[in-house]
Amino acid sequence: MSTYLDAVSNLITPPDIHVGRGRLQFFSSLREKGSIHHDAESGLYVVTKYDMQRHILRDHKTFTSEIGILFTRYKNSQNRREIESIYESQGCLPLDNLIFIDPPAHSKYRKPVQEAFLPKRLQHMRAYITEYSNYLIDQFIASGKCNYAEEFAIPLPVAVVARELGVPPSDYKIYRKWSDDIIEQVHPLLTPERELELVHSFVAMQQYFRVKIEDMIANPRDCLLSAMIHAPSGDGERLTVQEIISIVMILVLAGNETTGNSLGWAMWTLAQDPDLADRLRSGIDKNDEIDKFVEEALRLNPPAMLFRGVTEDTEIDGTPVPKGSIIHLPPLAGNHDAEAFPEPEKISLTRPNSHQHVTFGQGVHICLGMHLARMEMSIAIRETLRRMKNIRFDPDDHLQLNPGFGVWGLLKIPVLFDAN
């Protein structure tokens, strides 16, 4: 794995438990050379040191989130006119919001979503997460084997967030496809032809959720989407349908992919360390150690990627970075910085600063769904350990990385276990 794009596209998928270690080694080698690296092929500046990542994420004036790498990237596309025509005739133009807009405009969108994601409001979801975790385990428990990624880690957060957005189980398949399409759109080398195909997918998603939103405007429900619709925004007014649709398009991605990948990596860790699994299982009805394991799992294998744009000519650790540059801050690199986390590749249930990882970002854009992700993972791991013992990798199968750009997750985690 010799180039930056190879490293973040997971082009290599070795069939053993050391899957993906090449990516970590790549970032480690960059960090040894300095805290910042300019990749000529993509044009990105890659920052690998924990302290520098935190600084950049907290300085939204110099390092902006308004970089148009998601739904509004079409503004710099050769297909711009055609894409705008598709959105305007069949859906609505996407708006930058939440993670892609800075203060003061940022607060307009964050407030209603933040209210919906408050920990006290999320507690009503605890019973459903527990119930659906066991429903998924019921589907494979008798066989003593499963692909934990495909049969549990990925479908659980899909179901949890989909339910909160008014999506019934019969639509989970297309809902998940939309999430995959959003990830694909971020790739810097996306072809114009594929870009247009993805736009049609996003228009279908807009049409789908417009119906849900208009129904909940007239008929409020006890779910996250309804809470956003009826909560006042940062300027005191309720969000428009177009604004809500744009937020939902982000939540479809953020609520599914990140938690599912984190759960998969948690299983990857437990399958390698039976003593750790037994230790957590012995205190299964206590929150402390499982919650600490969740933080370490989030730190060890962060699923997301973070980008920032440079608003003025600046320097990062002595390296000139011109205005208009795009910075990539891989949490996998920052969270494995030994200066911040000694022996970073080890799981430590006594690590005092595990929760200070950059997996959820920092500053004004820190992830709104982090409380939900932690709750989902804690419940999911507890129910997994409660019902599955002697978890180990299936020697007749192999792990498989997600090949998507910047995605740090496993599509395949074949395990054997003894039903409890």
MARPAKE-728993 format. One line per field, with one value per residue (C-alpha): x, y, z; residue number from 1. Coordinates in steps of 0.25 Angstrom, whole numbers. Example, Ala and Ser with C-alpha at 12.3 -4.5 7.8 and 13.67 -1.06 7.14 Angstrom:
# MARPAKE-728993
east: [49_55]
north: [-18_-4]
up: [31_29]
n: [1_2]
***
This chain:
# MARPAKE-728993
east: [0_8_-1_-11_-23_-19_-19_-32_-39_-36_-32_-24_-33_-23_-31_-26_-28_-18_-27_-25_-13_-6_-15_-10_4_3_-2_8_19_14_13_28_32_24_10_5_7_3_-2_0_-10_-22_-17_-21_-13_-13_-11_-7_-4_-15_-12_-12_-25_-32_-26_-31_-45_-47_-43_-55_-50_-37_-42_-56_-66_-72_-64_-75_-70_-84_-97_-93_-80_-88_-86_-71_-76_-75_-89_-94_-105_-111_-110_-117_-128_-130_-131_-140_-150_-151_-146_-140_-126_-118_-114_-101_-105_-100_-86_-84_-87_-80_-85_-93_-102_-99_-107_-120_-119_-112_-122_-134_-126_-118_-131_-135_-122_-122_-118_-131_-139_-132_-135_-148_-140_-133_-143_-145_-130_-129_-141_-136_-122_-128_-137_-125_-117_-129_-128_-114_-112_-116_-106_-94_-88_-91_-85_-86_-84_-95_-105_-103_-94_-99_-114_-116_-112_-120_-132_-131_-129_-138_-149_-147_-148_-161_-156_-163_-155_-159_-151_-138_-131_-133_-130_-117_-114_-116_-105_-95_-98_-95_-81_-78_-81_-69_-59_-49_-48_-63_-66_-76_-85_-86_-88_-101_-105_-104_-112_-124_-122_-122_-134_-142_-138_-143_-156_-157_-155_-163_-175_-171_-168_-181_-189_-182_-184_-199_-198_-187_-181_-171_-159_-146_-151_-164_-156_-147_-159_-167_-155_-151_-138_-127_-134_-147_-154_-157_-148_-154_-157_-144_-136_-141_-139_-124_-122_-129_-119_-108_-114_-116_-101_-97_-107_-104_-90_-82_-88_-89_-74_-71_-79_-72_-58_-63_-66_-52_-46_-54_-52_-36_-37_-45_-40_-45_-58_-59_-56_-67_-77_-74_-79_-89_-100_-91_-88_-74_-65_-74_-75_-60_-58_-68_-59_-46_-53_-57_-43_-36_-44_-51_-60_-62_-53_-52_-49_-47_-44_-34_-40_-26_-12_-6_4_2_14_23_17_11_-4_-10_-24_-34_-27_-34_-29_-32_-31_-32_-36_-29_-16_-19_-25_-13_-3_5_8_-7_-10_1_2_-9_-12_-16_-29_-28_-41_-33_-28_-32_-34_-41_-53_-44_-42_-45_-55_-67_-59_-57_-62_-75_-77_-75_-84_-99_-101_-90_-99_-108_-96_-90_-103_-105_-91_-92_-106_-101_-88_-96_-106_-96_-87_-100_-104_-91_-79_-66_-66_-55_-52_-57_-44_-51_-55_-48_-50_-53_-51_-61_-55_-61_-53_-50_-59_-52_-61_-63_-73_-70_-67_-69_-69_-73_-78_-85_-100_-102]
north: [0_11_23_31_28_13_15_21_13_0_-6_-17_-28_-38_-51_-51_-45_-34_-28_-14_-12_-7_6_8_6_16_27_23_25_38_43_39_48_60_64_68_62_67_56_61_51_56_70_67_71_59_63_51_57_56_70_77_70_75_89_89_83_94_106_107_121_117_102_102_91_98_90_84_70_64_67_81_76_78_93_90_78_79_73_85_89_76_72_85_82_68_73_85_77_64_68_80_86_80_91_91_89_83_77_85_99_108_118_126_120_106_108_110_95_89_94_86_73_75_75_62_55_59_47_48_47_36_27_23_16_7_-4_-4_-6_-17_-24_-22_-27_-40_-41_-41_-51_-60_-61_-68_-73_-87_-89_-85_-77_-63_-52_-42_-30_-34_-41_-32_-20_-13_-16_-12_3_3_-1_8_21_17_15_29_34_27_17_3_-10_-13_-1_-4_-9_3_12_5_6_21_21_14_24_36_30_27_41_46_39_50_42_40_39_49_37_31_45_46_32_36_49_41_32_44_50_37_39_53_49_38_46_58_49_45_60_65_55_57_72_69_57_58_45_41_40_47_53_58_65_72_76_83_88_103_105_114_127_123_118_104_98_97_84_86_89_76_68_72_69_55_52_54_46_34_33_38_29_16_14_19_11_-1_-1_2_-10_-19_-14_-17_-31_-32_-29_-38_-50_-48_-47_-57_-53_-39_-44_-53_-41_-33_-44_-46_-32_-32_-25_-14_-2_2_-8_-10_5_7_-4_4_16_8_1_15_20_8_7_20_18_33_42_57_68_83_95_106_120_127_125_118_108_95_90_99_94_105_102_112_117_108_95_83_76_62_58_43_40_26_34_43_32_24_35_29_43_44_30_21_7_12_-2_-8_-8_-3_-2_7_17_31_38_28_37_49_42_49_39_48_61_73_87_92_81_69_58_60_45_41_38_29_22_19_14_5_0_-3_-10_-18_-23_-27_-35_-41_-46_-50_-60_-64_-70_-75_-65_-68_-66_-76_-83_-87_-72_-59_-44_-34_-19_-9_-4_10_23_27_16_8_-4_-18_-24_-38_-43_-59_-64_-77_-77_-86_-82_-78]
up: [0_-5_-8_-1_-9_-8_7_8_-2_4_-9_-2_6_11_16_30_44_41_30_28_37_24_25_39_36_24_34_44_34_29_44_46_34_40_45_30_17_3_-6_-21_-27_-19_-16_-1_11_21_36_45_59_69_75_62_57_70_67_53_57_67_58_49_44_38_35_29_28_16_5_-3_-4_-2_-8_-13_-20_-33_-32_-37_-47_-62_-60_-52_-61_-64_-49_-45_-55_-49_-35_-39_-48_-39_-25_-19_-19_-7_4_12_26_39_37_24_29_40_50_51_40_46_59_51_47_59_69_65_62_75_82_75_79_94_103_111_98_93_105_99_88_98_99_83_81_91_85_71_75_80_68_59_67_67_52_53_67_64_54_62_52_44_36_48_39_29_39_51_52_39_40_54_53_39_47_58_50_39_50_55_41_39_29_31_30_16_11_19_6_-2_10_12_-3_-1_10_1_-10_-1_3_-12_-16_-7_-15_-21_-34_-37_-52_-58_-62_-48_-42_-50_-46_-32_-34_-38_-26_-17_-24_-21_-7_-6_-12_-2_10_5_7_21_25_19_27_40_38_39_48_58_63_74_66_62_49_55_66_56_48_60_68_65_58_63_57_64_52_48_37_23_16_7_19_26_14_13_28_26_14_24_35_26_24_38_46_38_33_45_56_48_44_59_63_53_58_72_69_61_74_83_73_75_90_97_110_108_104_116_125_119_120_134_137_127_135_139_130_134_126_114_113_114_103_94_95_93_81_75_77_72_59_56_44_39_31_33_24_25_15_17_17_17_14_27_32_39_47_38_25_16_13_3_3_-3_0_6_18_22_36_38_52_50_50_61_70_69_72_84_89_92_95_100_93_84_77_91_97_111_120_130_119_126_113_104_102_97_83_70_65_67_63_72_73_68_58_68_64_69_68_77_89_81_75_89_94_82_83_98_96_84_90_103_96_87_99_106_95_89_96_90_79_69_54_44_39_26_23_23_26_16_16_11_-2_-2_-1_13_19_30_32_30_20_25_39_39_53_60_74_84_87_101]
n: [1_2_3_4_5_6_7_8_9_10_11_12_13_14_15_16_17_18_19_20_21_22_23_24_25_26_27_28_29_30_31_32_33_34_35_36_37_38_39_40_41_42_43_44_45_46_47_48_49_50_51_52_53_54_55_56_57_58_59_60_61_62_63_64_65_66_67_68_69_70_71_72_73_74_75_76_77_78_79_80_81_82_83_84_85_86_87_88_89_90_91_92_93_94_95_96_97_98_99_100_101_102_103_104_105_106_107_108_109_110_111_112_113_114_115_116_117_118_119_120_121_122_123_124_125_126_127_128_129_130_131_132_133_134_135_136_137_138_139_140_141_142_143_144_145_146_147_148_149_150_151_152_153_154_155_156_157_158_159_160_161_162_163_164_165_166_167_168_169_170_171_172_173_174_175_176_177_178_179_180_181_182_183_184_185_186_187_188_189_190_191_192_193_194_195_196_197_198_199_200_201_202_203_204_205_206_207_208_209_210_211_212_213_214_215_216_217_218_219_220_221_222_223_224_225_226_227_228_229_230_231_232_233_234_235_236_237_238_239_240_241_242_243_244_245_246_247_248_249_250_251_252_253_254_255_256_257_258_259_260_261_262_263_264_265_266_267_268_269_270_271_272_273_274_275_276_277_278_279_280_281_282_283_284_285_286_287_288_289_290_291_292_293_294_295_296_297_298_299_300_301_302_303_304_305_306_307_308_309_310_311_312_313_314_315_316_317_318_319_320_321_322_323_324_325_326_327_328_329_330_331_332_333_334_335_336_337_338_339_340_341_342_343_344_345_346_347_348_349_350_351_352_353_354_355_356_357_358_359_360_361_362_363_364_365_366_367_368_369_370_371_372_373_374_375_376_377_378_379_380_381_382_383_384_385_386_387_388_389_390_391_392_393_394_395_396_397_398_399_400_401_402_403_404_405_406_407_408_409_410_411_412_413_414_415_416_417_418_419_420]
***
